[in-house]
């Protein structure tokens, strides 16, 4: 086989699959198998560059594979040292210089990158098959259907790894799993797009693993024994949880002693219930202050220069009450930082995750509201558009962070309806979109005009709008009381290794009760309107900046 043919052959998916299948059962994890497979490919490519022709290429590849594996066993490092090949007497150089040889040509460089991507994909495929079969207890045909691969491929991948875990599985067959499954309710602050570690912690297995190390560091072996799960799965899952979604912030951290511990706050459901008392006892006082301010500012609210006509303060207040509760929390957090945790520097990152753990399928419900925002530039004639929506027990989310305004026909039509949009100006397809936008509460029909059914205001009026309900100024004593009680609670519950997350812990506690309880108190007092449906205009606000 000539050099060009060999270079093409080494990149074939079928051969790479076989090489990875060779590496997988010989390694302790799919990540290590990925490294071994990459080393084999690199060694073959390096050898090819030194040979113009090899008669039996595939036999040569397997000779290389066995020699690289022998060296891999000895060193257990990424790079393979000099090895001699009986067939042809070739010498392999170190990985660094091998790569230098390979990437001399752009085409070879692209091929090498493609091969490494393929190996990484195979690594994930093998890992998925094993987890689905052994942990999710799925049948081979169901795994094949889920992954879109033949059943024989599933069987081959199971066979490749079965010997790796069989011994540990057999050792654990007679053990009883004492762990009661846990499910997580996630909470976070900041920008979650690309920064949210819980994206890779959605499975029950992942959540239970993190839960077991929420306060105390444990080794992979300790976790394996406690969960009655082979080390292979534990080690891989721990690595996944350490990396998170962005490689920098995961749900788990690895300590210098090789043990693992949770990298985010995980509070038990009972903690959330207990913490509700700290805020709950002040709810009537908060609601009374809201009622007092509304009485003073009702005319200002109704005459505010909205770009969508408003006649109901109860509707307007959906975008003010929850925000006011968080303003109160911000005041409490300032007191915590300045008075009770002054010697600790709070954690700072683009996004911070926390979770509340409750028994799996226990029926325990965390009643809280979240608020997600999205924005766009140069949309529907506006220089900038910002939208946010509240969601929780009474409201369904219209969108979440990362949603694209420019590709959402309902939002685009709602923006066009600012100032009024004649129904007879719509095409047939636009009329269908309008009907959907009316159904979900984005717009309303007023005669022959379509208008926004959500709060819309100009950027220049944003601060004035939020200034219509400032409860903090009248709740100084309440903030002091909450801060004092909260500081004691945090110090008795927050793990020592996460002490710089005290602000996150206070937000987690508040998210479990403050916003939703204050909303319910205001509905009971007739301050807020009760939404007719969960997908509606309440809690949605649009802030636009007009072109200069």
C-alpha positions as CSV (number, residue, x, y, z in Angstrom):
1,X,0.0,0.0,0.0
2,X,1.4,3.4,-1.0
3,X,1.8,6.3,1.5
4,X,-1.3,8.3,0.3
5,X,-3.5,5.1,0.5
6,X,-2.2,4.4,4.0
7,X,-2.9,8.0,5.2
8,X,-6.4,7.6,4.0
9,X,-6.9,4.1,5.4
10,X,-5.8,5.1,9.0
11,X,-8.7,7.6,9.1
12,X,-11.4,5.2,8.2
13,X,-14.1,5.0,10.8
14,X,-14.2,1.2,10.7
15,X,-10.5,0.9,11.5
16,X,-10.7,3.6,14.2
17,X,-13.6,1.8,15.8
18,X,-11.5,-1.4,15.9
19,X,-8.5,0.4,17.3
20,X,-10.7,2.0,20.0
21,X,-12.3,-1.4,20.7
22,X,-8.7,-2.8,21.2
23,X,-7.9,0.0,23.6
24,X,-11.1,0.2,25.7
25,X,-10.9,-3.2,27.5
26,X,-7.2,-2.6,28.2
27,X,-7.8,0.7,30.0
28,X,-9.4,1.7,33.3
29,X,-11.6,4.4,31.7
30,X,-12.8,5.6,28.3
31,X,-10.6,8.7,28.7
32,X,-7.5,6.6,29.1
33,X,-8.6,4.5,26.1
34,X,-8.9,7.7,24.1
35,X,-5.3,8.5,24.9
36,X,-4.1,5.0,24.0
37,X,-6.0,5.0,20.7
38,X,-4.6,8.5,19.9
39,X,-1.1,7.3,20.7
40,X,-1.5,4.3,18.4
41,X,-2.7,6.5,15.5
42,X,0.1,8.9,16.0
43,X,2.7,6.1,16.0
44,X,1.3,4.7,12.8
45,X,1.2,8.1,11.1
46,X,4.7,8.8,12.2
47,X,5.9,5.5,10.8
48,X,4.1,6.0,7.5
49,X,5.9,9.3,7.0
50,X,9.2,7.3,7.1
51,X,8.0,4.5,4.7
52,X,7.0,5.0,1.1
53,X,5.3,1.6,1.0
54,X,4.1,-1.2,3.4
55,X,2.9,-4.5,1.9
56,X,0.5,-5.6,4.6
57,X,-0.7,-2.3,6.1
58,X,-3.3,-3.7,8.5
59,X,-1.0,-6.3,9.9
60,X,1.5,-3.5,10.4
61,X,-1.1,-1.4,12.2
62,X,-1.8,-4.1,14.7
63,X,1.9,-4.7,15.3
64,X,2.2,-1.0,16.1
65,X,-0.9,-1.2,18.3
66,X,0.5,-4.0,20.4
67,X,3.9,-2.3,20.8
68,X,2.4,1.0,21.7
69,X,0.2,-0.7,24.2
70,X,3.2,-2.5,25.8
71,X,4.9,0.9,26.2
72,X,1.6,2.4,27.5
73,X,1.4,-0.3,30.2
74,X,4.9,0.5,31.3
75,X,4.7,4.3,31.3
76,X,0.9,5.1,31.6
77,X,1.6,8.5,30.0
78,X,0.3,10.2,26.9
79,X,3.6,10.1,25.0
80,X,5.2,6.8,23.9
81,X,8.9,6.6,24.0
82,X,11.2,5.1,21.3
83,X,10.0,1.6,20.2
84,X,11.4,-0.6,17.5
85,X,9.2,-2.4,14.9
86,X,10.3,-5.8,13.7
87,X,8.5,-5.3,10.4
88,X,10.7,-2.8,8.7
89,X,13.0,-1.8,11.6
90,X,11.3,1.6,12.0
91,X,11.9,3.9,15.0
92,X,9.2,6.0,16.5
93,X,10.0,9.4,17.8
94,X,8.4,11.1,20.8
95,X,4.8,12.4,20.4
96,X,5.9,16.1,20.1
97,X,8.3,15.6,17.2
98,X,5.9,13.1,15.6
99,X,3.2,15.8,15.5
100,X,5.7,18.2,14.0
101,X,6.3,15.8,11.1
102,X,2.6,15.2,10.6
103,X,1.4,18.7,10.5
104,X,3.9,20.0,7.9
105,X,1.1,19.9,5.3
106,X,-2.3,21.5,5.9
107,X,-4.2,18.5,4.5
108,X,-2.4,16.2,6.9
109,X,-3.0,18.6,9.8
110,X,-6.8,18.6,9.0
111,X,-6.8,14.8,8.7
112,X,-5.1,14.4,12.1
113,X,-7.6,16.7,13.8
114,X,-10.5,14.9,12.2
115,X,-9.1,11.5,13.4
116,X,-8.8,12.8,16.9
117,X,-12.3,14.1,16.9
118,X,-13.5,10.7,15.7
119,X,-11.7,9.0,18.5
120,X,-13.2,11.4,21.0
121,X,-16.6,10.6,19.6
122,X,-16.0,6.9,19.9
123,X,-15.0,7.4,23.5
124,X,-18.3,8.9,24.2
125,X,-20.2,6.2,22.3
126,X,-18.5,3.4,24.2
127,X,-19.1,5.2,27.5
128,X,-22.8,5.8,26.7
129,X,-23.4,2.1,25.8
130,X,-21.8,0.9,29.1
131,X,-23.8,3.3,31.2
132,X,-27.1,2.6,29.5
133,X,-26.6,-1.2,29.8
134,X,-25.2,-1.5,33.3
135,X,-26.7,1.5,35.1
136,X,-29.9,2.3,33.3
137,X,-30.5,-1.4,32.7
138,X,-31.6,-0.8,29.1
139,X,-31.9,-3.7,26.6
140,X,-29.5,-3.9,23.7
141,X,-32.2,-3.2,21.2
142,X,-33.3,-0.1,23.1
143,X,-29.7,1.2,23.3
144,X,-29.3,0.6,19.6
145,X,-32.5,2.6,18.9
146,X,-31.5,5.4,21.3
147,X,-28.0,5.8,19.7
148,X,-29.1,5.0,16.2
149,X,-26.5,2.2,15.7
150,X,-26.9,-1.5,14.9
151,X,-27.5,-4.0,17.7
152,X,-24.4,-5.9,16.7
153,X,-22.4,-2.7,17.3
154,X,-23.9,-2.3,20.8
155,X,-23.0,-6.0,21.5
156,X,-19.4,-5.5,20.2
157,X,-18.9,-2.4,22.5
158,X,-20.3,-4.3,25.5
159,X,-18.1,-7.2,24.8
160,X,-15.0,-5.0,24.5
161,X,-15.6,-3.6,28.0
162,X,-17.3,-6.5,29.7
163,X,-14.1,-8.1,31.1
164,X,-13.1,-4.7,32.5
165,X,-16.1,-4.5,34.8
166,X,-17.2,-8.2,35.2
167,X,-15.0,-8.9,38.2
168,X,-16.2,-5.8,40.1
169,X,-19.9,-6.4,39.1
170,X,-19.6,-10.0,40.4
171,X,-18.1,-8.8,43.6
172,X,-21.0,-6.4,44.2
173,X,-23.8,-8.8,43.2
174,X,-24.4,-9.8,46.8
175,X,-24.2,-6.3,48.3
176,X,-27.3,-4.3,49.1
177,X,-27.5,-0.7,47.8
178,X,-28.3,1.3,50.9
179,X,-28.5,4.7,49.2
180,X,-31.9,6.2,48.7
181,X,-32.0,7.9,45.3
182,X,-31.8,11.7,45.4
183,X,-33.0,14.2,42.8
184,X,-31.7,17.8,42.5
185,X,-33.6,21.0,42.1
186,X,-31.1,23.5,40.6
187,X,-30.6,27.1,41.3
188,X,-28.1,29.5,39.7
189,X,-27.2,33.1,39.4
190,X,-25.3,34.8,36.5
191,X,-25.1,33.9,32.9
192,X,-25.8,30.1,32.5
193,X,-25.0,29.9,28.8
194,X,-21.9,27.8,28.5
195,X,-21.2,28.1,32.2
196,X,-23.8,25.8,33.8
197,X,-22.2,22.7,35.4
198,X,-25.6,21.0,36.0
199,X,-25.9,20.4,32.3
200,X,-23.9,17.2,32.8
201,X,-25.5,16.3,36.1
202,X,-29.1,15.5,34.9
203,X,-29.0,11.7,35.4
204,X,-29.9,10.3,38.8
205,X,-26.6,8.5,39.0
206,X,-24.7,11.8,38.6
207,X,-26.8,13.5,41.2
208,X,-26.4,10.7,43.7
209,X,-22.6,10.7,43.2
210,X,-22.4,14.4,43.9
211,X,-24.7,14.1,46.9
212,X,-22.5,11.6,48.6
213,X,-19.6,14.1,48.6
214,X,-21.5,17.3,49.3
215,X,-19.9,17.7,52.7
216,X,-17.1,15.1,53.0
217,X,-14.3,14.2,50.5
218,X,-14.2,10.6,49.4
219,X,-12.0,8.6,47.0
220,X,-13.3,6.9,43.9
221,X,-13.0,3.5,45.6
222,X,-15.0,4.7,48.6
223,X,-17.7,5.9,46.3
224,X,-17.6,2.7,44.3
225,X,-18.1,0.6,47.4
226,X,-20.9,2.9,48.8
227,X,-22.8,2.9,45.5
228,X,-22.0,-0.7,44.6
229,X,-21.0,0.6,41.2
230,X,-17.7,-0.6,39.4
231,X,-14.8,1.8,39.7
232,X,-14.8,2.3,35.9
233,X,-18.0,4.2,36.0
234,X,-17.2,6.1,39.1
235,X,-13.9,7.4,37.8
236,X,-15.4,8.4,34.5
237,X,-18.3,10.2,36.1
238,X,-16.1,12.0,38.5
239,X,-14.0,13.3,35.7
240,X,-17.1,14.5,33.8
241,X,-18.4,16.3,36.9
242,X,-15.0,17.9,37.5
243,X,-14.9,19.3,34.0
244,X,-18.5,20.5,33.9
245,X,-19.6,22.0,30.6
246,X,-16.8,24.5,30.1
247,X,-13.9,22.6,31.5
248,X,-13.4,25.2,34.3
249,X,-16.4,24.9,36.6
250,X,-17.8,21.6,37.5
251,X,-20.1,20.1,40.2
252,X,-17.1,18.3,41.7
253,X,-13.6,19.3,42.6
254,X,-10.5,17.0,42.9
255,X,-8.4,17.6,46.0
256,X,-4.7,17.3,46.3
257,X,-5.0,14.0,48.2
258,X,-6.8,12.5,45.2
259,X,-10.2,12.5,46.8
260,X,-13.3,14.3,45.5
261,X,-15.7,16.7,47.1
262,X,-18.7,18.7,45.8
263,X,-17.7,22.0,44.2
264,X,-21.2,23.5,44.6
265,X,-23.6,23.9,47.5
266,X,-26.0,21.0,47.8
267,X,-28.6,21.6,50.6
268,X,-31.0,19.0,51.8
269,X,-34.7,19.6,51.3
270,X,-35.2,19.8,55.0
271,X,-32.7,22.7,55.1
272,X,-34.9,24.6,52.6
273,X,-38.0,23.9,54.6
274,X,-36.3,25.0,57.8
275,X,-34.9,28.2,56.2
276,X,-38.3,29.3,55.0
277,X,-39.1,30.4,58.6
278,X,-36.3,33.0,58.5
279,X,-38.1,34.9,55.7
280,X,-41.6,33.6,56.3
281,X,-42.2,35.3,59.6
282,X,-41.7,38.6,57.9
283,X,-44.0,38.1,54.9
284,X,-47.1,39.9,56.3
285,X,-45.0,42.9,57.0
286,X,-43.5,42.9,53.5
287,X,-46.9,42.6,51.9
288,X,-48.2,45.5,54.0
289,X,-45.4,47.6,52.8
290,X,-46.1,46.7,49.2
291,X,-49.8,47.6,49.8
292,X,-48.8,50.9,51.3
293,X,-46.5,51.9,48.4
294,X,-49.1,50.9,45.8
295,X,-51.6,53.2,47.5
296,X,-49.2,56.0,47.2
297,X,-48.0,55.2,43.6
298,X,-51.1,53.8,41.9
299,X,-51.6,56.9,39.7
300,X,-47.9,56.9,38.7
301,X,-48.1,53.2,37.8
302,X,-51.2,53.6,35.6
303,X,-49.9,56.8,33.9
304,X,-46.4,55.5,33.4
305,X,-45.3,55.9,29.7
306,X,-45.5,52.2,28.7
307,X,-45.4,51.4,25.0
308,X,-48.2,49.0,25.7
309,X,-51.4,50.4,27.4
310,X,-51.9,49.2,31.0
311,X,-55.0,49.6,33.1
312,X,-54.4,47.1,35.9
313,X,-51.8,47.6,38.7
314,X,-52.2,44.0,39.6
315,X,-50.8,43.1,36.1
316,X,-48.0,45.7,36.3
317,X,-46.9,44.5,39.7
318,X,-45.9,41.0,38.5
319,X,-42.7,42.6,37.2
320,X,-42.1,44.5,40.4
321,X,-43.0,42.4,43.4
322,X,-40.5,39.6,42.7
323,X,-37.8,42.1,41.8
324,X,-38.5,43.9,45.1
325,X,-38.0,40.7,47.1
326,X,-34.6,40.3,45.4
327,X,-33.8,43.9,46.2
328,X,-34.5,43.1,49.9
329,X,-32.2,40.0,49.6
330,X,-29.4,42.2,48.1
331,X,-29.7,44.4,51.2
332,X,-29.5,41.4,53.4
333,X,-26.5,40.1,51.5
334,X,-24.6,43.4,51.9
335,X,-25.2,43.1,55.6
336,X,-23.9,39.5,55.5
337,X,-20.7,40.5,53.7
338,X,-20.0,43.6,55.7
339,X,-21.1,42.4,59.2
340,X,-21.0,38.7,59.5
341,X,-18.6,37.4,56.8
342,X,-16.2,40.3,56.5
343,X,-13.1,38.1,56.6
344,X,-14.2,36.0,53.6
345,X,-14.0,37.1,50.0
346,X,-17.1,35.9,48.2
347,X,-16.7,33.6,45.1
348,X,-16.9,35.4,41.8
349,X,-17.5,33.7,38.4
350,X,-19.8,34.2,35.3
351,X,-22.3,31.7,36.8
352,X,-22.7,30.0,40.1
353,X,-24.7,26.8,40.6
354,X,-26.4,25.4,43.7
355,X,-28.9,22.6,44.3
356,X,-31.5,21.4,46.8
357,X,-31.6,17.6,47.1
358,X,-34.8,15.7,47.9
359,X,-35.7,12.0,47.9
360,X,-36.3,10.8,44.3
361,X,-40.0,10.8,43.4
362,X,-40.8,11.8,47.0
363,X,-43.3,14.4,45.8
364,X,-41.3,17.1,47.6
365,X,-41.8,20.4,45.7
366,X,-39.6,23.4,45.7
367,X,-41.9,26.4,45.2
368,X,-39.9,29.2,43.7
369,X,-39.7,31.6,40.8
370,X,-36.9,32.1,38.3
371,X,-36.3,35.0,36.0
372,X,-34.5,34.6,32.7
373,X,-33.4,37.4,30.3
374,X,-32.5,37.5,26.6
375,X,-31.5,40.3,24.3
376,X,-30.9,41.2,20.7
377,X,-29.4,44.1,18.7
378,X,-31.0,45.6,15.5
379,X,-34.3,43.8,15.8
380,X,-37.6,44.9,14.2
381,X,-36.3,48.5,13.8
382,X,-35.0,48.8,17.4
383,X,-31.3,49.4,18.3
384,X,-31.6,47.0,21.2
385,X,-34.2,44.7,22.7
386,X,-34.2,43.1,26.2
387,X,-36.8,40.7,27.4
388,X,-37.2,38.8,30.7
389,X,-39.9,36.5,31.9
390,X,-40.8,35.2,35.3
391,X,-41.6,31.5,35.7
392,X,-42.6,29.3,38.6
393,X,-45.6,27.8,40.4
394,X,-48.2,30.0,38.6
395,X,-46.3,30.9,35.4
396,X,-44.8,28.8,32.7
397,X,-41.6,30.1,31.0
398,X,-41.9,31.5,27.5
399,X,-38.1,31.2,27.1
400,X,-34.9,30.6,28.9
401,X,-31.4,32.2,28.8
402,X,-29.8,31.7,25.4
403,X,-33.1,31.8,23.5
404,X,-32.7,33.6,20.1
405,X,-35.1,36.5,19.7
406,X,-34.3,36.8,16.0
407,X,-35.6,33.3,15.2
408,X,-38.7,33.4,17.4
409,X,-41.7,34.4,15.2
410,X,-44.0,35.0,18.1
411,X,-41.6,37.5,19.7
412,X,-40.8,39.2,16.4
413,X,-44.6,39.7,15.8
414,X,-45.0,41.0,19.3
415,X,-42.3,43.6,18.7
416,X,-43.9,44.6,15.4
417,X,-47.2,45.1,17.3
418,X,-45.7,47.9,19.5
419,X,-47.7,51.0,18.5
420,X,-50.4,48.8,16.9
421,X,-50.3,46.4,14.0
422,X,-53.3,46.1,11.6
423,X,-54.6,42.5,11.3
424,X,-55.4,43.0,7.6
425,X,-51.7,43.7,6.9
426,X,-50.8,40.2,7.9
427,X,-50.2,37.3,5.5
428,X,-52.0,34.0,6.1
429,X,-48.9,32.5,7.8
430,X,-48.5,35.6,9.9
431,X,-52.1,35.3,11.0
432,X,-51.5,31.8,12.3
433,X,-48.4,33.2,14.2
434,X,-50.6,36.0,15.6
435,X,-53.2,33.5,16.8
436,X,-50.4,31.6,18.7
437,X,-49.0,34.8,20.1
438,X,-52.4,35.7,21.4
439,X,-52.9,32.2,22.9
440,X,-49.6,32.4,24.9
441,X,-50.2,36.0,26.1
442,X,-47.7,37.9,24.0
443,X,-50.2,40.1,22.2
444,X,-53.9,41.0,22.4
445,X,-56.5,42.1,19.8
446,X,-58.0,45.6,20.2
447,X,-60.5,46.1,17.4
448,X,-58.6,45.7,14.1
449,X,-55.2,46.2,15.8
450,X,-52.8,43.8,17.5
451,X,-51.0,45.2,20.6
452,X,-48.5,43.8,23.0
453,X,-50.1,42.1,26.0
454,X,-46.9,42.4,28.0
455,X,-45.2,45.3,29.6
456,X,-43.2,47.3,27.1
457,X,-41.1,50.4,27.9
458,X,-38.2,52.4,26.6
459,X,-34.7,51.9,27.9
460,X,-34.6,55.5,29.2
461,X,-37.5,54.8,31.5
462,X,-36.3,51.5,33.0
463,X,-34.9,52.8,36.3
464,X,-37.9,55.0,36.8
465,X,-40.2,51.9,36.4
466,X,-38.3,49.8,38.9
467,X,-38.4,52.7,41.3
468,X,-42.2,52.5,41.5
469,X,-41.9,49.8,44.1
470,X,-38.9,50.2,46.5
471,X,-39.8,48.2,49.6
472,X,-36.2,48.1,51.0
473,X,-36.3,51.7,52.2
474,X,-39.1,50.8,54.6
475,X,-37.8,47.4,55.7
476,X,-34.4,48.3,57.3
477,X,-35.3,46.5,60.6
478,X,-36.6,43.4,58.7
479,X,-33.3,43.3,56.7
480,X,-31.3,43.5,59.9
481,X,-33.3,40.7,61.6
482,X,-33.1,38.4,58.5
483,X,-29.3,39.0,58.1
484,X,-28.7,38.1,61.7
485,X,-30.7,34.9,61.6
486,X,-29.4,34.0,58.2
487,X,-25.8,34.4,59.2
488,X,-26.3,31.9,62.1
489,X,-28.1,29.5,59.8
490,X,-25.4,29.6,57.1
491,X,-22.6,29.2,59.6
492,X,-24.2,26.0,61.0
493,X,-25.0,24.5,57.6
494,X,-22.5,25.7,55.0
495,X,-19.6,23.2,54.4
496,X,-16.3,24.6,55.4
497,X,-14.7,24.1,52.0
498,X,-17.4,26.2,50.4
499,X,-17.4,29.1,52.9
500,X,-16.7,31.6,50.2
501,X,-20.1,30.7,48.7
502,X,-22.1,32.2,51.6
503,X,-23.9,34.7,49.3
504,X,-24.9,31.8,47.0
505,X,-26.2,29.9,50.0
506,X,-28.3,32.9,51.0
507,X,-29.7,33.2,47.5
508,X,-30.5,29.5,47.4
509,X,-32.4,29.7,50.7
510,X,-34.3,32.8,49.4
511,X,-35.1,31.1,46.1
512,X,-36.8,28.3,47.9
513,X,-39.3,30.6,49.5
514,X,-38.9,34.4,49.4
515,X,-40.2,35.2,45.9
516,X,-42.9,32.6,45.7
517,X,-44.2,33.2,49.2
518,X,-44.3,36.9,48.8
519,X,-46.2,36.5,45.5
520,X,-48.7,34.2,47.2
521,X,-49.2,36.6,50.0
522,X,-49.8,39.4,47.5
523,X,-52.3,37.4,45.6
524,X,-54.1,36.6,48.9
525,X,-54.2,40.3,49.7
526,X,-55.5,41.2,46.2
527,X,-52.3,43.1,45.3
528,X,-51.5,40.8,42.3
529,X,-53.9,39.4,39.7
530,X,-54.1,35.6,39.6
531,X,-53.2,34.5,36.0
532,X,-55.9,32.9,34.1
533,X,-53.5,30.4,32.6
534,X,-49.8,29.4,33.2
535,X,-48.6,30.6,29.8
536,X,-49.7,34.3,29.8
537,X,-48.5,37.9,29.7
538,X,-47.9,38.2,33.5
539,X,-44.3,38.5,34.4
540,X,-43.0,39.3,30.9
541,X,-41.3,42.7,30.3
542,X,-39.8,44.1,27.1
543,X,-37.3,47.0,27.2
544,X,-36.5,48.6,23.8
545,X,-34.0,51.1,22.8
546,X,-35.0,53.1,19.7
547,X,-32.7,54.0,16.9
548,X,-31.0,57.4,17.3
